[in-house]
Amino acid sequence: MNKSQHSNKKDRELKDHEGEWVGENLYYCWTSGEPHYKIGASSQAWYDEIKDYDFEKGESSNGGVVGHFTQLVWNKTKEVGFGLAFNGGSCFVVANYYPGGNFNNEEKNNVFPENIGKEKLEEIERKRKEEKEKIKFTPKNCNYELFNELEIKKHNELRKKHHVDDIILNKELMKIAQKHADKMAKTNNFSHSNKKDRELKNHKGEWVGENIYYFWSSGQLCYTSGDSTQSWYDEIKDYNFEKGESSNGGVVGHFTQVVWKNTKEAGFGLAFGKNECYVVGNYYPGGNFNNEEKNNVFPE
């Protein structure tokens, strides 16, 4: 056999890591003269696929092959071994990698532009750790106390970036938020609650803020902890800190409520419809109040 083809996945498993993915790069060259291999030629050829790689999207920019390049620089890969063989004028090089790259659509967390820097790498590692710690909630498996605990934790991680104090869980706000989430799921109506319906017993007439979140799925419904909070926070891209308002008319009120300095307590509700998921966050004291953005919403 004189052709270049990948080995069977089972054939390249490690004895102490059976079932775990081992990556593989192949290289082939042919000459009509005396066969020879120049040191580094295979690695350079694989790396040269960088010209077709889109770092922002984490994929090929033009449909060209980029998997050899991504495996070469894959952040999580720690070990490698190489093979070299000749047959007539043909030269074959094989490289096997552990843990293997090009796995689980993790390119953005493993393939970085040149000179990315240590701080960026540490940030990426931190985000990867956060992803692993996320918990999935489904209609049949929903611990509401844990859900609230994780949303509070996510809020406080983001609030720290903007130099404001942590918020704490308020059980009354949690019940208010859950009641409205259940109502939206039952009526299939995504809308804010009545201001009177979210007042606290001991703070009648005082403003309670509210964020709401919704998504639809044709498959199995599943909510991942922190997703609503991150979605609200992502409105930061449209926020003008100098003016204390939206920079382009886009919605920013969910973001400002998440990081609102004067807010001290919050509670969250989660409910599922037939194909829908609803999340409600209620906040005390409420944000987005009296045009006080400049005194409550600060840059990172």
Secondary structure, DSSP 4 states (H G I P E B T S, - for coil): -----PPPGGGG--GGGTTS--EEEEEEEE-SSS----TTHHHHHHHGGGGGEETTTTEESSS---HHHHHHH-TT--EEEEEEEEETTEEEEEEEEES-SS-TT-GGGT---TT--HHHHHHHHHHHHHHHH--EEBTTB--HHHHHHHHHHHHHHHHHHTT-PPPEE-HHHHHHHHHHHHHHHHHT---PPPGGGG--TTSTT---EEEEEEEE-SS---EETTHHHHHHHGGGGGEETTTTEESSS---HHHHHHT-TT--EEEEEEEE-SSEEEEEEEEES-SS-TT-HHHH----
